Amino acid sequence: MSNEVRPATADQTAFLEELVAAGLLIQSGVPGVYGHGQAYERVIEQLSNLVSDLGAAAGASKLRFPPIVPRHALETNGYVGNFPHLAGTIFGFEGSEADAKVQGERALAHEDWSEFQSQTDLMMLPAACYPVYPALAARGPVGPGGLTVDIGGSWVFRHEPSLDPARRQAFRMHEIVRVGEPDAVEQWRSEWAQKGIELFGKLGLEGALANANDPFFGRVGRLLAASQSAEELKWELEVQIAGPEPTACASFNYHMDHFGHVWDLKLSDGAPAHTACAAFGQDRIVLALLRTHGLDPDKWPASVVDLLGS
């Protein structure tokens, strides 16, 4: 299931060809994995700065994590069970010199050499906010008023090969995380959804907020998805890119006390902390900008260019 490559529409295929021809994306030979040209990367950095500025205005402190995470963390928070089709596990060589020789020969011939690989204690990071909760829990109880954290533009991985340029296996997500009391966190999520709508409007993007759910796996996962949707725990800010349906370019998620229980992340009164996050899909936003305003960022509307800065 997870090895199947999702097809693309004619519009999506044509858009990808245009992006590659313009030097904005660089093909790797694997669906959903691209290099980026200078103009594309410049806009990514400008977007990240915009989101960080919003976070700083809200009192966010900065934390940064690598694009890999301890396997134990994804086992503990339920990701491995709920999203087995998206998870990326890191394997490494632990064989003998003779094994290394055979592995090298098979690799050069592009034959199967997986028998010489063993599972390591690491996995690819699937969501930028995941390392934050155990890190904050290790500090002890969260003080009155809670706290806000800017995670930055982290590389994340989801094993979901696709020919749609807006659906990547490796992409960047800039997240702002809020931790605190239930009412304050829920209100924060609503405020940041509005901030997202306003930011997209200033960028000249027509975004619409929609109730959504995550692609949980299996029967239990479908029940989780139905519950998540009914409780409106996940809102997505959707923009038309290359269709036919609009694409989620940002999400605003209320986790309730899930991570508080999982990581023993507590408030000062001993109650589990509630958490929420605002996640901005940087690559999808850049693609939406390129689709809306054209493939040359220097020729975008002056208001957008001025907002992004130099």
Beta strands, then each sheet from edge to edge (+ up, - down):
strand 1: 25-27
strand 2: 34-36
strand 3: 61-62
strand 4: 68-70
strand 5: 89-93
strand 6: 117-124
strand 7: 147-157
strand 8: 170-180
strand 9: 207-212
strand 10: 234-239
strand 11: 247-256
strand 12: 274-281
sheet 1: 1+ 2-
sheet 2: 3+ 7+ 8- 12+ 11- 10+ 9-
sheet 3: 4+ 6- 5+
end
